[in-house]
Amino acid sequence: MPARNCKTGSVFIAEGSVAPKLTSGAANRWRKVFQLSLLLLWWLAFSSGRLLAQSSDGAPQGPSTEVQELRKEVNELREDLKRLHAMLDAKAPTETAVPAPAAVQAATPAPSAAEEQSRQAAAADTGLPLYTGRSNDPQVAMATKAHGGDRSGAGNLLRTDRVTIGGYGDFQFRTPALNERADGGGTSTFQSTRFVLGVAAVLSQKQNITFNSEIEYELGTSEIDVEQAFVSWRVRPEFDFRAGILVPPIGRFNTYHDSNLNIATLRPLINQFIVPTAYRDAGLGVRGVIGLPRGMKLSYEGDVVNGFQARNADGEPTPFSRLLGQSSAAEPGLIALQAARNSKAVAGRIGFSPMLGLEFGLSTYAGTFTSQDDPRKSATIVFLDAAYQHGPFVLNGEYGRSNIVGAGISRHSPTPPLFDPSDPLSAAALGAYVAQTTPGQDGFYIESGYKFFNGIFRNREKFDEGAYLMPVVRFETIRRDRTLSNFFLNQGRATLGFNMAPSPSVIFKLNYVINHTFGKVPNLPGGINGGEFGVDPLPFRDYGKNGFTGSLAYVF
């Protein structure tokens, strides 16, 4: 309120001079002003009475302009004094506990180095998620996968949030020689490969208890699965408990498999046939990140889960076979509904980061996969992974090995039966052979890419910040039966690609895939009979040939 000037006595009252936060001395001064103002108000009222009397005795009939203005200002002063008195009553109980504005600024703590680092990491997507890169910012309840967390989407879940929605997806084109796991292949196709909707919520702000979920619409909604649905209680960065449907940490790609984080279109072969990415399971576990001297970090995670299954959703014994590996060993509807046996599987990972942007990991899985009353068969899987990023340069790699033991599984596979294109019985014998349980698999991949941020994206008025061009290359090998040296289902692959991202949330990928098999692919007359398991020795027509694939990946 602007200052007012009272004509009969030079009185100034300025609301702006009352500080929002008062010290004890300031309150005493305001009380004195209040007392003086009451005296002034009495004097003004007495003076106005005398003026009114004089006006009624000697002045002409009719209202006096000065008297009306004086009455108006007296009423305004009375209202101002009432309001000031109310302000003093409200501030007086806390006047000793509230510091002055300058003291407040001086007492405000500066952000810690860890908080500042986490904010910088959250501001720019690195494209290289690391277990040890999980945010330590106390304001972040759950970081995105791009920053080492669990949340699918483009934004972190803050502790002040209630519910957030995000997700990712990709739309692909494949030529006949390419597929993923046991899905597709044999014809050129456009495919709505996956759409994942993520819903996350803060259940307890003070205790940092959160809920995370992912609902996956796969292959044009022919499959709808709950990929994740768990509650996490992050007591501190070093200890986090969670339970529900979760993704065990077998390697790095199985956890950080989102389409926007995969620099190629197709997933690595070892993440199709050794670990059926995204392998999710029902169980519980603990994890954490421990800070070490000189900026080093150590991460750990251990889960107890129901474990792999010996049959797929149709009841066929396809898991752990030479033909399909573990591609169907973890059907979500089976593992989350009812376990097939009393014993449980365990999975865990230890990660070490000697410096920012570099991480090494060792993970393992062990568990029985047969049903309760069937002869016991079990699988042990070991993964080594490494990831490195320096500026726009990215380098990832993993090695995986499985060991499958139990009744009827020999430690070394017999030689495959000879195939004669003119003899249908030889094709049937080979089909039965590849349907048998493999004694173990192994494989690796190594991939790299370099982001160019300039070029056609130099104009920041037309393109979002973070747009890039990225050539990529991946070399990989998978042996679906590692005891056989000359076997056509053991294969190598080289992928040459180019990514264009007009925004970090939208990525166009073009890949040319060069396939090589470690044995001659059977030339079946008339192709194959729909890839029937136990009958056809090939997973699909045109298996082993080169191909082209492209995709549109997005995150929101």
GITACOR-V815052 format. One record per helix or strand of 2 or more residues. SS is the DSSP state (@ for helix, = for strand). FROM is the first residue (numbers start at 1). TO is the last residue. If there is no record, write none. Layout:
ss/from/to
SS/FROM/TO
SS/FROM/TO
//
This chain:
ss/from/to
@/15/17
@/24/58
@/65/92
@/101/107
@/113/123
@/131/133
=/140/142
@/145/147
=/157/158
=/163/174
=/189/204
=/209/218
=/223/236
=/239/246
@/270/273
=/281/291
@/293/295
=/297/305
@/332/335
=/345/355
=/358/368
=/377/390
=/393/406
@/424/434
=/442/452
@/455/457
=/468/479
=/491/503
=/506/517
=/547/555
//
